[in-house]
Amino acid sequence: MSVTARAFWVSSPGTGEIREVVVPDPAEDEVLVRSSWSGVSRGTETLVFRGGVPESQHAAMRAPFQEGDFPAPVKYGYLNVGVVEKGPAALVGRTVFCLYPHQTRYVVPASAVTVVPDSVPAARAVLAGTVETAVNALWDAAPLVGDRIAVVGGGMVGCSVAALLARFPGVRVQVVDADPARAKVAEALGVDFALPEDARDGLDLVVHASATEQGLARSLELLSAEGTVIELSWYGDQKVSLPLGEDFHSRRLVIRSSQVGTVSPGGRAGRTYADRLALALELLADPALDALVTGDSAFEELPEVMPKLASGEIPALCHRVRYEQERLT
């Protein structure tokens, strides 16, 4: 028997609404999940909300359970934590993470959910998708013991990378951001902080996640000879200019892209998407990562909240969405 749920849709660029949707009864190999929390990935989701996905990237940018097409109307999102209400006995009652948009209930294949470890609170587990991006970035970056590293851009992805780098032995990590308020987050994660003009240079590695051409240019300036920038930013339809003259070639600098759509070849051979996500959830046992959650609101408030997140009126790393604990009737 189908049930009625509610979902958040971008109805037109810059405008959102909540729609009623019909959720079917799960088939034998599916699960019905009741959402407990979801997270707004501020960089990507606000870009989608503004209608900023380039036409050439419409296919590449599709979320796993997206409905509709860019620019709108579209149901988009990928940070959802809920409880399995129906499905295989081993999953019923378990808290799971799924790459699903903001919706009160949904049905997906059982293979699409990952059980949240008992050591990870459900409210923190919404960070799993972003920590997974950070895991992939560090597989690409392959930092060494004792490396001197900066993360330029102290947003949700950048701070997730910094949090993982803080665990590497002998590594000195600095978050570089134009917003001095990010200093508190860096402190909570156990790493240093600097404004762009005060950042340390002579670095072996810079992870860039500010999504600005100024941030990428500064990342190159901070490197020592033969250093590498790992580029994590998604610029959407923005064009970026870089100073690739000057001493870029004489210092033999490297810019390498990283993105979560494929498993980095730097990961151990044979690792799958599922392995990477399970690892991200294990890493979320660290309570320091709570510093990445900077606010929350009720699901019903999303049409009013998303424009404020997109404009910066609500400053945020991960903005969390809470759901009423309604039951099936």
C-alpha positions as CSV (number, residue, x, y, z in Angstrom):
1,M,0.0,0.0,0.0
2,S,1.5,3.4,-1.0
3,V,1.9,6.3,1.5
4,T,2.0,10.0,1.0
5,A,5.2,11.9,1.7
6,R,6.5,15.4,1.3
7,A,9.5,16.5,-0.8
8,F,11.4,19.7,-1.3
9,W,11.7,20.8,-5.0
10,V,13.4,23.7,-6.7
11,S,10.4,25.0,-8.6
12,S,12.3,27.7,-10.5
13,P,15.8,29.1,-10.1
14,G,15.9,30.8,-6.7
15,T,12.5,29.4,-5.6
16,G,11.6,26.2,-3.7
17,E,8.4,24.5,-2.6
18,I,7.3,21.5,-0.7
19,R,5.2,19.0,-2.8
20,E,3.2,15.9,-1.8
21,V,4.5,12.7,-3.4
22,V,3.2,9.2,-3.4
23,V,5.7,6.6,-2.1
24,P,5.0,3.0,-3.2
25,D,5.2,0.0,-0.9
26,P,8.7,-1.4,-1.2
27,A,9.4,-4.5,-3.3
28,E,11.3,-7.5,-1.9
29,D,14.7,-6.0,-2.5
30,E,13.8,-2.4,-1.4
31,V,13.5,-0.4,1.8
32,L,11.0,2.2,3.0
33,V,13.0,4.9,4.9
34,R,11.5,7.5,7.2
35,S,13.8,10.5,7.2
36,S,15.3,11.7,10.5
37,W,17.8,14.3,9.2
38,S,19.1,15.6,6.0
39,G,21.9,18.0,5.2
40,V,22.2,20.9,2.8
41,S,25.6,20.7,1.0
42,R,25.8,24.5,0.8
43,G,28.2,24.9,-2.2
44,T,26.6,22.4,-4.6
45,E,23.0,22.7,-3.5
46,T,22.9,26.4,-3.5
47,L,24.4,26.5,-6.9
48,V,21.6,24.1,-8.1
49,F,19.1,26.3,-6.2
50,R,20.3,29.4,-8.1
51,G,20.1,27.6,-11.4
52,G,23.9,27.7,-11.9
53,V,24.6,24.2,-13.3
54,P,26.0,24.7,-16.8
55,E,24.1,22.9,-19.6
56,S,27.2,20.9,-20.5
57,Q,27.2,19.4,-16.9
58,H,23.5,18.6,-16.6
59,A,24.1,14.9,-17.0
60,A,27.3,14.7,-14.9
61,M,25.7,16.7,-12.0
62,R,22.6,14.5,-11.6
63,A,22.2,13.2,-8.0
64,P,21.5,9.4,-7.6
65,F,17.8,9.9,-6.9
66,Q,17.2,13.2,-8.5
67,E,13.8,13.9,-10.1
68,G,13.3,16.5,-12.7
69,D,16.0,18.3,-14.8
70,F,18.2,21.3,-14.4
71,P,17.7,24.1,-14.0
72,A,14.1,23.4,-12.7
73,P,11.8,22.0,-11.6
74,V,14.2,19.6,-9.8
75,K,14.3,17.6,-6.6
76,Y,18.0,17.5,-5.6
77,G,20.1,16.5,-2.6
78,Y,22.2,13.7,-1.3
79,L,22.7,13.8,2.4
80,N,19.9,11.9,4.1
81,V,19.7,9.9,7.3
82,G,16.6,7.9,8.3
83,V,15.2,4.7,9.9
84,V,14.2,1.7,7.8
85,E,10.5,1.0,8.4
86,K,10.0,-1.8,5.9
87,G,12.4,-4.0,4.0
88,P,14.7,-7.0,4.7
89,A,14.6,-8.0,8.3
90,A,18.3,-7.2,8.8
91,L,17.6,-3.6,8.0
92,V,14.3,-2.9,9.6
93,G,14.7,-0.5,12.5
94,R,18.3,0.4,11.6
95,T,19.5,3.9,11.1
96,V,20.9,4.3,7.5
97,F,22.5,6.9,5.3
98,C,21.4,7.4,1.7
99,L,22.2,9.7,-1.1
100,Y,18.6,10.9,-1.3
101,P,17.1,14.4,-1.5
102,H,15.1,16.2,1.2
103,Q,11.9,14.1,1.6
104,T,10.0,12.8,4.6
105,R,9.8,9.2,3.4
106,Y,11.2,7.3,0.4
107,V,11.7,3.9,-1.2
108,V,15.1,2.9,-2.6
109,P,16.9,-0.4,-3.4
110,A,18.2,-1.9,-0.2
111,S,21.7,-1.7,-1.8
112,A,21.4,2.1,-1.8
113,V,21.5,2.5,2.0
114,T,24.4,2.2,4.3
115,V,23.9,1.3,8.0
116,V,25.2,4.0,10.3
117,P,27.6,2.6,12.9
118,D,26.3,2.6,16.5
119,S,29.3,4.9,17.4
120,V,27.9,7.7,15.1
121,P,24.9,9.8,16.1
122,A,22.3,10.0,13.4
123,A,22.4,13.8,13.5
124,R,26.2,13.7,12.7
125,A,25.8,11.1,10.0
126,V,24.4,13.6,7.5
127,L,28.0,14.6,7.0
128,A,28.9,11.2,5.5
129,G,28.6,12.4,1.9
130,T,31.0,15.3,2.4
131,V,33.5,13.2,4.5
132,E,33.3,10.7,1.6
133,T,34.4,13.6,-0.7
134,A,37.3,14.3,1.7
135,V,38.4,10.7,1.7
136,N,38.5,10.6,-2.0
137,A,40.4,13.9,-2.1
138,L,43.1,12.5,0.2
139,W,43.4,9.4,-1.8
140,D,44.1,11.7,-4.7
141,A,46.5,13.9,-2.7
142,A,48.4,11.1,-1.0
143,P,49.9,13.2,1.8
144,L,53.1,12.0,3.4
145,V,54.1,12.0,7.0
146,G,55.5,15.4,7.9
147,D,54.0,17.3,4.9
148,R,53.3,21.0,5.2
149,I,49.7,21.4,4.0
150,A,47.1,24.2,3.7
151,V,43.4,23.8,3.0
152,V,42.3,27.0,1.2
153,G,38.6,27.5,1.7
154,G,37.1,26.6,5.1
155,G,33.7,25.5,3.9
156,M,32.0,22.2,4.4
157,V,34.3,20.2,2.1
158,G,37.5,22.1,3.0
159,C,36.9,21.6,6.8
160,S,36.1,17.9,6.3
161,V,39.5,17.5,4.5
162,A,41.2,19.4,7.3
163,A,39.6,17.3,9.9
164,L,41.0,14.1,8.3
165,L,44.4,15.6,7.7
166,A,44.6,16.5,11.4
167,R,44.9,12.7,12.1
168,F,48.0,12.3,9.9
169,P,51.2,12.0,11.9
170,G,53.7,14.8,11.7
171,V,51.5,16.8,9.3
172,R,51.0,20.5,9.9
173,V,47.7,21.7,8.6
174,Q,46.4,25.2,8.2
175,V,42.9,26.2,7.1
176,V,43.0,29.4,5.0
177,D,39.8,31.4,4.7
178,A,38.8,35.1,4.2
179,D,36.2,34.7,7.0
180,P,37.8,35.1,10.4
181,A,34.9,33.2,12.0
182,R,36.3,30.0,10.5
183,A,39.1,30.2,13.1
184,K,36.8,28.7,15.7
185,V,35.9,25.7,13.4
186,A,39.6,25.1,12.7
187,E,40.4,25.2,16.4
188,A,37.6,22.6,17.1
189,L,39.1,20.4,14.4
190,G,42.6,20.7,15.9
191,V,44.3,22.6,13.0
192,D,45.7,26.1,12.5
193,F,43.9,29.0,10.8
194,A,45.1,32.0,8.8
195,L,43.6,34.7,6.7
196,P,44.8,34.5,3.1
197,E,47.4,37.3,3.5
198,D,48.8,35.6,6.6
199,A,49.0,32.0,5.4
200,R,52.2,30.0,5.6
201,D,54.0,29.4,2.3
202,G,56.6,26.9,1.2
203,L,54.0,24.1,1.3
204,D,54.2,20.6,-0.1
205,L,50.5,20.4,-0.8
206,V,47.4,22.7,-0.9
207,V,43.8,21.4,-1.1
208,H,41.7,24.1,-2.7
209,A,38.0,24.3,-1.9
210,S,37.0,28.0,-1.9
211,A,35.4,27.9,-5.4
212,T,37.0,31.3,-6.2
213,E,39.8,32.2,-8.7
214,Q,41.5,34.3,-6.0
215,G,41.6,31.2,-3.7
216,L,43.1,29.0,-6.5
217,A,45.7,31.7,-7.3
218,R,46.6,32.0,-3.7
219,S,46.9,28.2,-3.4
220,L,49.6,28.3,-6.2
221,E,51.5,31.0,-4.4
222,L,51.7,29.0,-1.2
223,L,53.4,26.0,-2.8
224,S,57.1,25.2,-2.6
225,A,58.8,24.1,-5.9
226,E,57.2,21.0,-7.4
227,G,54.2,21.3,-5.0
228,T,50.7,20.2,-5.8
229,V,47.2,21.8,-5.6
230,I,44.3,19.4,-5.3
231,E,41.4,21.2,-6.8
232,L,38.1,20.3,-5.1
233,S,36.1,23.4,-6.0
234,W,33.0,23.2,-8.3
235,Y,32.7,26.5,-10.2
236,G,29.4,25.7,-12.1
237,D,29.1,28.2,-14.9
238,Q,31.8,30.6,-13.6
239,K,35.0,31.1,-15.7
240,V,38.3,31.1,-13.8
241,S,41.5,32.9,-14.8
242,L,44.9,31.7,-13.4
243,P,48.4,33.1,-13.4
244,L,50.0,30.3,-15.3
245,G,52.8,32.5,-16.6
246,E,55.3,34.0,-14.0
247,D,57.0,31.1,-12.2
248,F,54.3,28.4,-12.6
249,H,56.5,26.4,-15.0
250,S,59.9,27.2,-13.5
251,R,58.7,25.9,-10.1
252,R,57.1,22.9,-11.8
253,L,53.8,23.3,-10.0
254,V,50.9,20.8,-10.4
255,I,47.1,21.4,-10.3
256,R,45.1,18.1,-10.1
257,S,41.4,17.8,-10.1
258,S,39.5,15.6,-7.6
259,Q,35.8,14.8,-7.4
260,V,33.7,12.2,-5.8
261,G,31.9,10.9,-8.9
262,T,34.6,8.2,-9.4
263,V,36.7,6.3,-6.8
264,S,40.2,7.7,-6.8
265,P,42.8,5.3,-8.3
266,G,44.9,6.4,-5.3
267,G,42.7,4.3,-3.0
268,R,43.6,0.7,-2.4
269,A,42.9,-1.5,-5.5
270,G,39.4,-2.9,-5.6
271,R,37.7,-0.4,-3.3
272,T,34.2,0.4,-4.3
273,Y,31.8,3.3,-3.8
274,A,30.2,1.3,-0.9
275,D,33.6,0.8,0.7
276,R,34.4,4.5,0.5
277,L,31.1,5.5,2.1
278,A,31.4,2.9,4.8
279,L,34.8,4.3,5.7
280,A,33.4,7.9,5.8
281,L,30.8,6.8,8.3
282,E,33.4,5.1,10.5
283,L,35.4,8.3,10.5
284,L,32.4,10.2,11.7
285,A,32.7,8.6,15.2
286,D,35.0,11.6,16.0
287,P,32.8,14.2,17.8
288,A,35.1,17.0,16.6
289,L,33.3,16.8,13.3
290,D,30.2,18.2,15.0
291,A,31.9,21.6,14.4
292,L,30.9,21.3,10.7
293,V,27.2,21.5,11.5
294,T,26.5,25.2,11.9
295,G,22.7,25.4,12.1
296,D,19.5,23.5,11.6
297,S,15.9,24.1,10.7
298,A,12.6,22.1,10.2
299,F,11.9,20.5,6.9
300,E,8.8,22.7,6.4
301,E,11.1,25.8,6.6
302,L,13.2,24.8,3.6
303,P,11.4,27.1,1.0
304,E,12.3,30.1,3.2
305,V,15.7,28.8,4.4
306,M,17.3,27.9,1.0
307,P,17.3,31.4,-0.5
308,K,19.0,32.7,2.7
309,L,21.6,29.9,2.4
310,A,22.2,30.7,-1.2
311,S,22.6,34.5,-0.6
312,G,24.8,34.0,2.5
313,E,22.2,35.6,4.8
314,I,22.5,32.4,6.8
315,P,26.3,31.6,6.9
316,A,26.7,27.9,7.1
317,L,29.0,24.9,6.6
318,C,26.5,22.1,6.8
319,H,22.9,23.2,7.5
320,R,20.9,20.4,8.9
321,V,17.2,19.7,8.3
322,R,15.2,17.9,10.9
323,Y,12.0,15.9,10.3
324,E,9.0,15.2,12.5
325,Q,8.9,11.6,13.8
326,E,5.6,10.8,12.2
327,R,4.5,7.2,12.0
328,L,2.8,5.1,9.3
329,T,-0.9,4.9,9.6
